[in-house]
């Protein structure tokens, strides 16, 4: 099963956009598309895929700063 990072989420209370971009740079990730919600700065890595064979999981990668990734699982 193929795993792809679909988005990276940064808690707005613990991360500025500048700090988030710095973290993304350090980890070789993109920051061309930023969506800000009530709680998160969300950096899309790929557009979501809509198919019954594909599912998503949210994984916390840094609990202290509440940084999460959404992983897309493809067959």
C-alpha positions in Angstrom: 0.0 0.0 0.0 1.3 3.4 -1.0 1.4 6.2 1.6 1.5 9.9 0.6 1.4 13.0 2.8 -1.8 14.8 1.7 -1.6 17.8 4.1 0.4 19.1 7.1 -1.5 20.8 9.9 -0.1 23.3 12.4 -2.0 24.4 15.4 -2.4 28.2 15.2 -2.0 28.6 18.9 1.4 27.1 18.9 2.8 27.8 15.3 3.0 30.9 13.2 2.9 30.6 9.4 6.6 31.6 9.3 7.6 28.9 11.8 5.4 26.4 9.9 7.1 27.2 6.6 10.5 26.9 8.3 9.5 23.4 9.6 8.2 22.4 6.1 11.5 23.5 4.5 13.5 21.5 7.0 11.5 18.4 6.2 11.5 18.8 2.4 7.8 19.6 2.1 5.9 22.2 0.1 4.0 25.3 1.2 2.4 26.6 -2.0 -1.3 26.2 -0.8 -2.2 27.4 2.7 -5.7 27.1 4.1 -6.3 28.6 7.5 -9.2 27.3 9.6 -10.4 28.1 13.1 -7.7 25.9 14.7 -5.1 25.1 12.0 -2.8 26.4 9.3 -3.1 23.6 6.7 -0.5 23.1 4.0 -1.7 20.9 1.2 0.9 18.7 -0.4 -1.4 17.0 -2.9 -5.0 17.3 -3.8 -7.2 14.7 -2.1 -8.1 11.7 -4.1 -11.8 10.5 -4.0 -12.1 6.8 -4.5 -13.6 4.0 -2.4 -10.1 2.3 -2.4 -8.4 5.2 -0.8 -8.5 6.2 2.9 -6.9 8.8 5.2 -5.4 8.9 8.6 -4.3 11.9 10.7 -1.1 11.3 12.6 0.5 13.6 15.2 4.2 14.0 14.4 5.0 16.7 17.0 2.7 16.6 20.1 4.5 19.6 21.8 3.7 21.9 18.9 0.6 19.9 17.8 1.8 19.3 14.2 -0.2 16.7 12.3 0.0 15.1 8.9 -2.8 13.6 6.9 -1.7 10.5 5.1 -3.4 9.2 2.0 -3.3 5.4 1.7 -3.5 4.1 -1.9 -3.7 0.5 -3.0 
